[in-house]
Amino acid sequence: MIGRLSRGPLRPERSAGRHVHAFERPHRCPEPCSPYLARPGQLGVLRSAPPCCVGSDVAKAHLDIALRPTGERWAVGNDDAGMAALEERLQALPPTLMVLEATGGYQRAVVAALAAARRPVAVINPCHARDVAKATGPLAQTDALEARALAHVAEAVRPTPRPWPDAQADELRALLARRRPLVVMRTAEQHRLGNAPPRLQADLQTHITGLNTRLTALDDDLDTTRRTRPVWREREALRRSVPGMGPVWTRTRRLDLPEVGPLSRQRLAAWVGVAPLNRERGTLRGSRMIWGGRAHVRATLSRSTLVAVRDHSVVNVFDERLRAAGKAATVALTACRRKRLTILNAMVKQHTPWQVQEVPHAEQTRPP
């Protein structure tokens, strides 16, 4: 080196002992070189292949499939032949997770076929997939782009796969979903009956009678099917021991909220939509509000809580205490809904029935 006095041999810029490849070491057997390197330029370092994530956009006639991280994409028909072709290709690359979006019921047959093949499947809200697509750049909407967005969700978000579907539970869930619009229709007809002219009252009354008959038949079918399983009968007796929980809420909780028990009380309240969510940014301290969740479960819980506020001593005292502290009626009712969910979650988790206890009212707890 020019301009530098030599004080012994120059130190090599790279040590040969620390960077000898595995196949150049005499005391070790040759190892195959993996194409997936830990760092560019370093050989002989083995690393497992990246996980394969699959996104599928489900339509009425076909399915668009996209893979991550390879970017491969293809389409199959939404029928038995298409599902057989899809399963044949999936066997060559076993995916770690498959993500679909709810598309008005078209995804049910696909989920059932994938679950029969023991594939990990997660069904997400279509809004979530669309938000991921917007965040990553593409604003256009095509089946191919939606499949790629779902594959990106599978790779980045990793939603929890749903348990294997139960055919009998799915049938009961469909009956319960059919019951809800009939109840809404009957309520609307009853409201029209009060102000309807005399010529229409007979027709409205006939329609209401027919709706009552159909609702009674649906309830009998739900009860008969539910009694065929001893496990369901035992769990129903446990849940019905809570005051204010009638048959409608018991069915809704069993079929549309099966997460009661394994989840924590905070996550369960968020899934139903009764958890207070913060709105705090910088110096802003906004009011906490509830949103999201499962609307029909929350509506059924609200009607059950209104009954419990009048007749259930624990919930009644809790509501009175919040009202005495200056809370609004809607805030107190939301807190009572969340408290009932917490009680039910603890009962299911510990397999403990409801235990009657006397709770002093707000007037009795005040100091003299």
Buried (B, 14 or more C-beta within 10 A) or exposed (E): EEEEEEEEEEEEEEEEEEEEEBEEEEEEEEBEEBEEBEEEEEEBBEEEEEBBBBBBBBBEEBBBBBBBEEEBBBBBEBEEEBBEBBBEBBEEEEBBBBBBBBBEEBBBBBBBBBBEEEBBBBBBEBEBBBEBBEEEEEEEEEBBBBBBBBBBBBBEBBBEBEEEBEEEBBEBBEBBEEBEEBEEBBEEBEEBBEEBEEEEEEEBBEBBEEBEEBBEEBBEBBEEBBEEEEEBEEBBEBBBBBBBBEEBBBBBBBBBBEBBBEBEBEEBBBBBBBBBEEEEEEEEEEEEEBEEBBEEBBEBBBEBBBBBBEEBBBBBBBBBBBBEEEBEEEBBBBBBBBBBBBBBBEBBBEEEEBEEEEEEEBEEEEEE
